[in-house]
């Protein structure tokens, strides 16, 4: 298994994870069409359907913490198997649920089980690979996720015309296939503790880790910016008289740029200073959205998307390696879970802050505010770089 521009040095277990991510995303049919399914097939109101979708999101936020804890306590492999086989069952139950209590419960279960694998996968990559290889590895996983999601969103629209029930069964089947790949090809990688020692509790360690908590806070700010693309951007384009279909076309550039550019630059990204590359990438994302203050035509918004997507590529390829570098090996899964939860918090804050700012302050002030937040987190991340390097060196000396 190779991707253009990538050396053939990554282990078999990593490529199994890569295939697993690709298959899982190729089969992600339900979530993009969940609200339509609930309103058209189950005849629920738009508000109720949105609440059910929010229940999936709430489960996902909790899932990050649970998945991180499980990957440290019971193992990475067991957590991923629990995720994929459990998600398949939850999807089938959600697709067949008729009563509202069952719909709410299974929706939350889909979110809870569906994202258990994220911290486990991130921790497994850090377990399997040397620090110098992690940027390339996390970048390739990011590429696989976007390739799979780009294909699934297009094909799901066609499949939905044949019946929403088919989406649930195919999504469940993809989850089962991903689980089989893990079962057959990915060994347990959790570092063993020294004889006579017990695993430390996560929370006391995290609360004393100021470097990690600061990076988590900065990432929450980044996620707040990033999710303007799915909340404020479509509203701003509509206010400028652009059709809804134009928003879909403009946002399609995000996936196209990632799929085309990511394999070409992933090796190069691994040579940069990681914390500083994260800082610069955040700045590019903030300034890319900030272009919304001066553009009003489709091509201007398209340029904005291309700019912040370039920043997204740099951020996504490196941030996992940064967190892996500063996380203690015995609590790596838990640390990864907290980072995922912080991104989820940004997914809540962003859609609340951006549209309200657009409504009350106007587009110009909103996008300038987003750009300024990008500058603030850039400064904070750049200033924190020496502390991150120091922590990385400490961890390297103890492993």
C-alpha positions as semicolon CSV with decimal commas, in nm:
position;residue;x (nm);y (nm);z (nm)
1;X;0,000;0,000;0,000
2;X;0,163;0,326;-0,108
3;X;0,059;0,681;-0,165
4;X;0,243;0,906;-0,415
5;X;0,544;1,077;-0,261
6;X;0,554;0,851;0,046
7;X;0,850;0,631;0,140
8;X;0,769;0,261;0,183
9;X;0,899;0,243;0,540
10;X;0,584;0,251;0,750
11;X;0,491;-0,078;0,919
12;X;0,214;-0,313;0,808
13;X;0,004;-0,233;1,115
14;X;0,003;0,136;1,024
15;X;-0,122;0,063;0,673
16;X;-0,394;-0,151;0,828
17;X;-0,499;0,154;1,030
18;X;-0,488;0,360;0,709
19;X;-0,715;0,112;0,529
20;X;-0,942;0,104;0,833
21;X;-0,977;0,484;0,832
22;X;-1,045;0,487;0,459
23;X;-1,309;0,212;0,476
24;X;-1,475;0,370;0,777
25;X;-1,503;0,706;0,602
26;X;-1,609;0,555;0,271
27;X;-1,903;0,407;0,457
28;X;-1,997;0,721;0,652
29;X;-2,338;0,746;0,490
30;X;-2,570;0,806;0,784
31;X;-2,450;1,121;0,960
32;X;-2,466;1,360;0,661
33;X;-2,824;1,250;0,588
34;X;-2,948;1,187;0,942
35;X;-3,158;1,504;0,966
36;X;-3,315;1,440;0,625
37;X;-3,391;1,080;0,722
38;X;-3,557;1,187;1,047
39;X;-3,767;1,461;0,887
40;X;-3,865;1,281;0,566
41;X;-3,880;0,915;0,667
42;X;-3,970;0,942;1,037
43;X;-4,176;1,264;0,993
44;X;-4,006;1,443;1,284
45;X;-3,993;1,822;1,305
46;X;-3,675;2,000;1,202
47;X;-3,611;2,102;1,563
48;X;-3,647;1,747;1,692
49;X;-3,428;1,610;1,414
50;X;-3,163;1,869;1,498
51;X;-3,180;1,762;1,861
52;X;-3,124;1,400;1,764
53;X;-2,823;1,503;1,555
54;X;-2,696;1,698;1,857
55;X;-2,730;1,380;2,064
56;X;-2,491;1,211;1,823
57;X;-2,251;1,504;1,871
58;X;-2,282;1,485;2,250
59;X;-2,201;1,116;2,238
60;X;-1,899;1,192;2,024
61;X;-1,760;1,443;2,276
62;X;-1,796;1,194;2,561
63;X;-1,653;0,923;2,337
64;X;-1,319;1,097;2,313
65;X;-1,263;1,076;2,688
66;X;-1,399;0,723;2,718
67;X;-1,198;0,602;2,420
68;X;-0,878;0,752;2,557
69;X;-0,935;0,597;2,899
70;X;-1,018;0,256;2,753
71;X;-0,718;0,255;2,521
72;X;-0,489;0,300;2,821
73;X;-0,675;0,063;3,053
74;X;-0,792;-0,224;2,834
75;X;-0,579;-0,166;2,525
76;X;-0,584;0,013;2,189
77;X;-0,690;-0,293;1,990
78;X;-0,978;-0,385;2,219
79;X;-1,105;-0,026;2,214
80;X;-1,105;-0,011;1,835
81;X;-1,283;-0,347;1,808
82;X;-1,543;-0,230;2,059
83;X;-1,588;0,086;1,853
84;X;-1,638;-0,066;1,511
85;X;-1,850;-0,368;1,602
86;X;-2,049;-0,167;1,857
87;X;-2,111;0,113;1,607
88;X;-2,244;-0,134;1,352
89;X;-2,500;-0,260;1,604
90;X;-2,594;0,092;1,713
91;X;-2,648;0,205;1,353
92;X;-2,882;-0,086;1,279
93;X;-3,078;-0,013;1,598
94;X;-3,103;0,356;1,510
95;X;-3,226;0,276;1,160
96;X;-3,498;0,049;1,297
97;X;-3,597;0,261;1,601
98;X;-3,956;0,383;1,605
99;X;-4,013;0,533;1,949
100;X;-3,852;0,865;2,042
101;X;-3,676;0,728;2,354
102;X;-3,517;0,458;2,137
103;X;-3,416;0,710;1,869
104;X;-3,255;0,939;2,129
105;X;-3,075;0,651;2,301
106;X;-2,943;0,491;1,984
107;X;-2,836;0,828;1,840
108;X;-2,629;0,895;2,151
109;X;-2,490;0,540;2,129
110;X;-2,383;0,595;1,767
111;X;-2,189;0,905;1,873
112;X;-2,046;0,739;2,184
113;X;-1,930;0,420;2,014
114;X;-1,846;0,574;1,678
115;X;-1,556;0,789;1,799
116;X;-1,399;0,553;2,052
117;X;-1,139;0,462;1,792
118;X;-1,000;0,815;1,744
119;X;-0,778;0,840;2,053
120;X;-0,695;0,470;2,021
121;X;-0,574;0,514;1,662
122;X;-0,373;0,825;1,750
123;X;-0,211;0,647;2,043
124;X;-0,137;0,338;1,832
125;X;0,042;0,545;1,569
126;X;0,254;0,705;1,841
127;X;0,326;0,359;1,986
128;X;0,428;0,207;1,655
129;X;0,639;0,487;1,508
130;X;0,942;0,688;1,602
131;X;0,881;1,061;1,659
132;X;1,040;1,156;1,326
133;X;0,789;0,936;1,138
134;X;0,472;1,058;1,309
135;X;0,404;1,370;1,103
136;X;0,399;1,171;0,782
137;X;0,180;0,904;0,940
138;X;-0,077;1,141;1,086
139;X;-0,082;1,331;0,757
140;X;-0,158;1,012;0,564
141;X;-0,442;0,924;0,801
142;X;-0,586;1,273;0,754
143;X;-0,565;1,223;0,377
144;X;-0,743;0,887;0,395
145;X;-1,022;1,035;0,607
146;X;-1,084;1,317;0,361
147;X;-1,063;1,093;0,056
148;X;-1,316;0,854;0,204
149;X;-1,549;1,127;0,322
150;X;-1,540;1,303;-0,016
151;X;-1,648;0,984;-0,190
152;X;-1,909;0,891;0,069
153;X;-2,090;1,225;0,064
154;X;-2,136;1,199;-0,313
155;X;-2,237;0,833;-0,318
156;X;-2,468;0,870;-0,016
157;X;-2,687;1,109;-0,212
158;X;-2,738;0,846;-0,481
159;X;-2,793;0,564;-0,230
160;X;-3,043;0,770;-0,031
161;X;-3,269;0,781;-0,337
162;X;-3,296;0,401;-0,306
163;X;-3,408;0,425;0,055
164;X;-3,260;0,560;0,376
165;X;-3,258;0,213;0,531
166;X;-2,986;0,111;0,288
167;X;-2,759;0,384;0,426
168;X;-2,775;0,238;0,776
169;X;-2,696;-0,116;0,662
170;X;-2,407;-0,011;0,435
171;X;-2,263;0,216;0,705
172;X;-2,283;-0,073;0,952
173;X;-2,117;-0,307;0,701
174;X;-1,828;-0,063;0,653
175;X;-1,785;-0,048;1,029
176;X;-1,773;-0,428;1,051
177;X;-1,513;-0,444;0,772
178;X;-1,301;-0,187;0,956
179;X;-1,328;-0,397;1,271
180;X;-1,219;-0,711;1,084
181;X;-0,913;-0,524;0,951
182;X;-0,819;-0,429;1,307
183;X;-0,878;-0,783;1,435
184;X;-0,669;-0,942;1,160
185;X;-0,382;-0,698;1,116
186;X;-0,333;-0,465;1,413
187;X;-0,161;-0,605;1,724
188;X;-0,191;-0,452;2,068
189;X;0,066;-0,172;2,099
190;X;-0,002;-0,030;2,446
191;X;0,333;0,014;2,627
192;X;0,379;-0,230;2,913
193;X;0,430;-0,097;3,262
194;X;0,733;-0,194;3,463
195;X;0,674;-0,490;3,691
196;X;0,528;-0,390;4,025
197;X;0,394;-0,054;3,905
198;X;0,033;0,049;3,842
199;X;-0,107;0,281;3,581
200;X;-0,141;0,640;3,700
201;X;-0,484;0,804;3,712
202;X;-0,527;1,042;3,420
203;X;-0,693;1,348;3,571
204;X;-0,437;1,438;3,842
205;X;-0,155;1,417;3,587
206;X;-0,338;1,627;3,328
207;X;-0,435;1,898;3,576
208;X;-0,068;1,948;3,664
209;X;0,041;1,954;3,300
210;X;0,029;2,323;3,213
211;X;0,197;2,278;2,875
212;X;-0,059;2,022;2,761
213;X;-0,354;2,219;2,897
214;X;-0,236;2,532;2,717
215;X;-0,205;2,350;2,386
216;X;-0,553;2,204;2,440
217;X;-0,692;2,552;2,503
218;X;-0,523;2,683;2,189
219;X;-0,664;2,393;1,986
220;X;-1,013;2,474;2,113
221;X;-0,964;2,825;1,975
222;X;-0,853;2,679;1,644
223;X;-1,158;2,450;1,629
224;X;-1,381;2,750;1,701
225;X;-1,237;2,914;1,391
226;X;-1,247;2,601;1,178
227;X;-1,616;2,530;1,236
228;X;-1,711;2,870;1,098
229;X;-1,686;2,692;0,764
230;X;-1,991;2,484;0,850
231;X;-2,194;2,743;1,040
232;X;-2,117;3,109;0,959
233;X;-1,988;3,068;0,604
234;X;-2,313;2,936;0,448
235;X;-2,509;3,213;0,620
236;X;-2,269;3,483;0,501
237;X;-2,285;3,354;0,144
238;X;-2,664;3,349;0,158
239;X;-2,664;3,709;0,287
240;X;-2,459;3,801;-0,020
241;X;-2,731;3,654;-0,242
242;X;-2,545;3,338;-0,337
243;X;-2,739;3,014;-0,385
244;X;-2,715;2,727;-0,139
245;X;-2,574;2,511;-0,417
246;X;-2,289;2,758;-0,453
247;X;-2,192;2,699;-0,089
248;X;-2,173;2,325;-0,163
249;X;-1,956;2,390;-0,467
250;X;-1,721;2,622;-0,277
251;X;-1,688;2,379;0,015
252;X;-1,612;2,095;-0,226
253;X;-1,282;2,274;-0,287
254;X;-1,184;2,189;0,069
255;X;-1,187;1,815;0,001
256;X;-1,035;1,853;-0,345
257;X;-0,739;2,058;-0,220
258;X;-0,675;1,815;0,065
259;X;-0,690;1,505;-0,153
260;X;-0,466;1,658;-0,423
261;X;-0,217;1,855;-0,214
262;X;-0,176;1,644;0,101
263;X;0,026;1,356;-0,055
264;X;0,255;1,606;-0,229
265;X;0,354;1,797;0,083
266;X;0,333;1,543;0,366
267;X;0,701;1,447;0,344
268;X;0,806;1,812;0,339
269;X;0,589;1,900;0,638
270;X;0,777;1,643;0,846
271;X;1,095;1,853;0,817
272;X;0,955;2,168;0,980
273;X;0,959;2,266;1,346
274;X;0,633;2,108;1,462
275;X;0,502;2,355;1,722
276;X;0,586;2,652;1,500
277;X;0,426;2,488;1,196
278;X;0,109;2,440;1,402
279;X;0,121;2,811;1,492
280;X;0,165;2,925;1,132
281;X;-0,105;2,687;1,010
282;X;-0,350;2,828;1,265
283;X;-0,269;3,178;1,147
284;X;-0,331;3,084;0,784
285;X;-0,669;2,933;0,875
286;X;-0,770;3,245;1,068
287;X;-0,662;3,481;0,792
288;X;-0,826;3,261;0,530
289;X;-1,161;3,299;0,702
290;X;-1,083;3,666;0,757
291;X;-1,096;3,718;0,381
292;X;-1,472;3,697;0,422
293;X;-1,461;4,058;0,545
294;X;-1,372;4,182;0,196
295;X;-1,525;3,928;-0,045
296;X;-1,884;3,902;-0,162
297;X;-1,865;3,695;-0,482
298;X;-1,840;3,318;-0,516
299;X;-1,482;3,332;-0,639
300;X;-1,378;3,535;-0,334
301;X;-1,528;3,276;-0,101
302;X;-1,362;3,004;-0,307
303;X;-1,026;3,175;-0,255
304;X;-1,098;3,196;0,117
305;X;-1,168;2,822;0,133
306;X;-0,849;2,737;-0,056
307;X;-0,639;2,954;0,180
308;X;-0,777;2,812;0,504
309;X;-0,764;2,459;0,364
310;X;-0,389;2,500;0,312
311;X;-0,362;2,592;0,678
312;X;-0,583;2,298;0,773
313;X;-0,348;2,059;0,593
314;X;-0,049;2,183;0,791
315;X;-0,237;2,176;1,121
316;X;-0,393;1,831;1,076
317;X;-0,067;1,672;0,966
318;X;0,132;1,799;1,264
319;X;-0,096;1,847;1,565
320;X;-0,128;1,474;1,634
321;X;0,250;1,440;1,639
322;X;0,280;1,738;1,876
323;X;0,037;1,584;2,123
324;X;0,209;1,245;2,089
325;X;0,543;1,411;2,164
326;X;0,425;1,574;2,488
327;X;0,202;1,293;2,618
328;X;0,348;1,049;2,873
329;X;0,360;0,702;2,718
330;X;0,154;0,536;2,993
331;X;-0,131;0,789;2,951
332;X;-0,104;0,848;2,579
333;X;-0,455;0,729;2,501
334;X;-0,613;0,950;2,767
335;X;-0,419;1,252;2,647
336;X;-0,536;1,189;2,291
337;X;-0,892;1,158;2,414
338;X;-0,877;1,498;2,582
339;X;-0,740;1,658;2,265
340;X;-1,031;1,512;2,070
341;X;-1,277;1,642;2,328
342;X;-1,129;1,991;2,302
343;X;-1,186;1,988;1,927
344;X;-1,543;1,881;1,997
345;X;-1,586;2,179;2,230
346;X;-1,476;2,406;1,949
347;X;-1,741;2,240;1,733
348;X;-1,996;2,360;1,988
349;X;-1,854;2,708;2,053
350;X;-1,794;2,793;1,686
351;X;-2,151;2,741;1,561
352;X;-2,285;2,934;1,860
353;X;-2,048;3,231;1,838
354;X;-2,014;3,283;1,463
355;X;-2,378;3,299;1,348
356;X;-2,474;3,516;1,647
357;X;-2,190;3,756;1,569
358;X;-2,298;3,763;1,205
359;X;-2,655;3,848;1,306
360;X;-2,572;4,121;1,557
361;X;-2,238;4,263;1,437
362;X;-2,244;4,202;1,062
363;X;-2,017;4,007;0,830
364;X;-1,721;4,246;0,830
365;X;-1,685;4,258;1,208
366;X;-1,742;3,883;1,238
367;X;-1,473;3,784;0,992
368;X;-1,228;4,039;1,132
369;X;-1,293;3,889;1,476
370;X;-1,221;3,541;1,342
371;X;-0,894;3,664;1,188
372;X;-0,794;3,830;1,516
373;X;-0,858;3,506;1,704
374;X;-0,626;3,340;1,455
375;X;-0,356;3,595;1,534
376;X;-0,403;3,544;1,910
377;X;-0,371;3,165;1,898
378;X;-0,075;3,199;1,658
379;X;0,110;3,416;1,910
380;X;0,021;3,185;2,198
381;X;0,127;2,868;2,015
382;X;0,448;3,023;1,885
383;X;0,542;3,147;2,232
384;X;0,475;2,800;2,376
385;X;0,710;2,629;2,128
386;X;1,018;2,622;2,357
387;X;0,816;2,459;2,636
388;X;0,682;2,198;2,394
389;X;1,034;2,119;2,272
390;X;1,152;2,088;2,631
391;X;0,871;1,846;2,717
392;X;0,938;1,645;2,401
393;X;1,304;1,609;2,496
394;X;1,209;1,499;2,847
395;X;0,974;1,232;2,718
396;X;1,229;1,109;2,466
397;X;1,486;1,070;2,742
398;X;1,255;0,853;2,953
399;X;1,138;0,614;2,680
